Amino acid sequence: MSRRVAAIDLGSNSTRLLVADVQDGRLTEVERLLGITRLGDGVDQTGELSPAAVERVDRQVGQYVSRARQLDAETILATATSAVRDASNGGEFLAGLARRHGIQARVLSGEEEARMTFRGVTSARPLSGETIVCDIGGGSTELIAGGPGGVDFAVSLDMGCVRMSERFLRSDPPGDGEIAALRRQVAEMIPADVPRGELVGVAGTVTTLATIDLGLAEEVPEEIDGHRLATSAVEEQLQRLAALPLDERRSVRGLMPERAPTIVAGAAILAELMSSLGCDELRVSERDVLHGAALEAAELQRPA
């Protein structure tokens, strides 16, 4: 029997909604929405979610919950990741969000986030061999490896595009030395025992770079999903974007203006990951942790 559910991803950079029909482990999208809410702003320095960020996310979640109920979603599950994990007031924020909006909410550990991402990626395409999924978020990056038998390696690293922008990229445009320092930090954080296999990239940094690579004016999931993004193309886009002041970067074709402040750090993380893992290209996936959360929402007990 099919269930219509909604998943809300409370990321460090964006807040996203997916309403989907789930039956026998298969997921069909009904509607997907995204807003850049920057919940993780300042968390790396202060250790707290700021009142402004909390207000932005609360307002966005209210709109998403209203839309999900208009679409007859019977269960709404919100999952929080790096920013809420790291913030001293994260638990208070999440409990208040659930209470105000009448939804279920939980914070994911780094490993839970990694496994939920892998579940989302593989929900559309069965794996034939070893695959490494790379999920660059605002506060953290997950690397998950597995195959037809499931996950056999998962790690969450504190090197998301918001966090690394705040730590390293203080000039506008960022200097070569700042980007080099960021990349050195990324290289030092990547575990030596990451398995080798086909690299699959998910989330905003990857889909944005794919949009630009394809020459699209905006992200079109049907065209981006499955796109092969070469390491050389990522390096070229990193150099181009890093050379532009923020105001000019906001006007780049295919780049959401709201992503302009963090795309350079995201591209630098991805370029260094691909180099360190010895990958010539990655396959872009439009399915990620949001789809894994929707599958989990369908397994929850129906609300009274």
Secondary structure as UniProt FT lines:
FT   STRAND          3..10
FT   STRAND          14..23
FT   TURN            24..25
FT   STRAND          26..36
FT   TURN            39..42
FT   HELIX           43..46
FT   HELIX           51..70
FT   TURN            71..72
FT   STRAND          75..80
FT   HELIX           82..86
FT   TURN            88..89
FT   HELIX           90..101
FT   STRAND          104..107
FT   HELIX           110..122
FT   TURN            123..124
FT   STRAND          131..136
FT   STRAND          141..147
FT   TURN            148..149
FT   STRAND          150..157
FT   HELIX           161..168
FT   HELIX           176..189
FT   TURN            192..193
FT   STRAND          198..202
FT   HELIX           204..213
FT   TURN            214..215
FT   HELIX           221..224
FT   TURN            225..226
FT   STRAND          228..230
FT   HELIX           231..242
FT   HELIX           246..249
FT   TURN            250..251
FT   TURN            253..254
FT   HELIX           257..259
FT   HELIX           260..276
FT   TURN            277..278
FT   STRAND          281..284
FT   HELIX           289..297
FT   TURN            298..299
//
